[in-house]
Amino acid sequence: DRYKAGGFSAVRLATEQLRTRARDAILLSLEGGATLDEAAAQIRAGELALGIEPQSAWYIDTVVRSNIATAYGAGKDAVQNDPAVLAARPFWQYLAAGDSRVRASHRALHLAVFEGGSDVAAYYRPPNQGDRFAFNCRCSGATLSARQVEQRGLVVITERIAGWEP
């Protein structure tokens, strides 16, 4: 039991150090000092330096891309929900990436319009998939003015979509 506890502590320490290295690499990438590939390489190098079996390149890339997408989405969400922006552009339109890798549930939302700042818009805002996080989501959104919605004949969705589940 003593050795198990010691082993657990060592793994926990290494894991915490790796998390710190990963967070630092992702922050550097977000600040424009590294590409996504460079951030992933820095995380992989951190694993080796800590004596941890390297994760697959796919896993590290998913961690980096998902965290950067989340940070980008949070920043975009803050700007789009600013009272001045909502006053000028009160609607938000979901935009799927538009290729064969897009999840069917995300493709179904492409071009859907929601009232900006609403709980319904927040539910569908990428990279979230409803109440859960969607890894590798590349969808985005754009604000629309009332005039754009009217001119394009768009229908604003005010409630969760029946049958659409994450």
N, C-alpha and C positions, 0 to 999 in steps of 0.2 A: 504494500500500500504506500509506503514511503517513496519507493522508486516510481510508482505510478503518479503520485502527486508531483514529484520532481519533474517527471517527463511532461506532465500536463502543463506545469508552469513554464517549462522551456518552450513548448509548442506555442503556448499563449503569448509569451514574450516575442517569439519570432514572428508570429502572426500579427501582433500589434505593430512591430517594427515594419513589417511588410505593408500593412495598411497605411502607415505613415509615409513610407516611400511611394506607395501608389498614389495617395492623396497629393503629395508634393509633385509627382510627375504629371498628374492630371491638371493641377493648378498651373504649372509651368506651361502646359499645352494651352490651357484656356487663356493665359496671359499673352499668348502669341510667341512664346519662346521655344516651342517644340511642336513638331507635327504629331499626329496621332500615332504614327509608327514609332517615332522617337520616344514618346511617352510609354508605349507598350514595351519597347526594348529596355527602357530604364527600369520598369517594374520587373521584367525577367532577370535583369542583372542583379536587382535587389534580392530576388529569390536565391540566386546562386551565392551571393555574398553572405546570406543568412544560413546557408547549408540546407535549403529547402528544395525538394524535388521540383523542378520547373513545371508549371502548369502548361497546358497546351497553348499554342499561339492563339487559337480560336478563343479560348477562355479569357486570356488577358486582353485581347482586342475587344471582346464583348464588354468587359469591365470598363475599359477606357472609353469606348464609344458610348455606352449607356450612361456613364457618369457625365460625360461632356454634353450629351443630348439633354440630360436632366438639368444641368446647369444652364444651358442655353435656353431651354424651354422655360425655366423659372425666370430668367431675365426678360425674355420676350413676354411672358405672362405679366410680369410687373409693369412693363411699359404699356402693354395693351390695356391693362386695367387701371391705368392712371386716369383720374377723373377728367383731365383735359382731353386725353385721347378718346375716352368713352363718349364725351360730349360731341366730338367731331366725327367719330367713327364707332358707333355703338353696336356694331355687329362683328361677329368673328366667323370666318369660313375655314373649314377643315380642308387641308390639302394633303392627299396621300402622295407618296413618292412617285407613283405611276409606272412601276415596272413589275415584272413577274414575281419579284420577291416580297411584294407587299402582302400582308395577311389579308385574308378575305374580309374579316370584320373591319379592317382599316379601309380597304378599298370601298366597302359599302358606305363609308362616311364621306368619301371624296366629294367635295363641293357643298357639303351640308353647311347650313348657316344657323348660327345660334346667337342669342342676345349676349353681347359681351358682358363679362362680369357676373353672369348668372351661374348658379350651381350646375345647371345642365351643361353649359359650355365648359366648366371646370371638369366635369365628369368625362368629357370626350377629348379634352386637350392632351395632345401628345407630349411626352412619350408615355403617358398613362394609358392604361387600357381599363377604363372604368375605375374601379377601386383598387386595381392592381397595377404594378409597374410592367411595362412592355419592353423587354430587352430588344435592342437593335432596332427600335422604331425609328424610322427616318421621315415620318410625317411631320407636317408643320401646319401653320395657319396664317391667315392674313386678316387684318381688320377691313371692314367695309363701312362706307357711309350709308345713311338711310337712302340717299339718292341712288347709289349704286345698286342697292337691294331692289329698289322700286324699278329702276330702268332695266335690270336684268330679269325681272319677274321672279325673283327668288323667294322661297317660302322659308320663314324663320321658324326653327324648331324650338318649342318652348318647354317640352317635356322629354323625358328619356324615351328613346325609340323602342317600341314594343318589338321583342324578338332579337334585339341587339344585345348580346351579352359578351363580356370579355372572355 
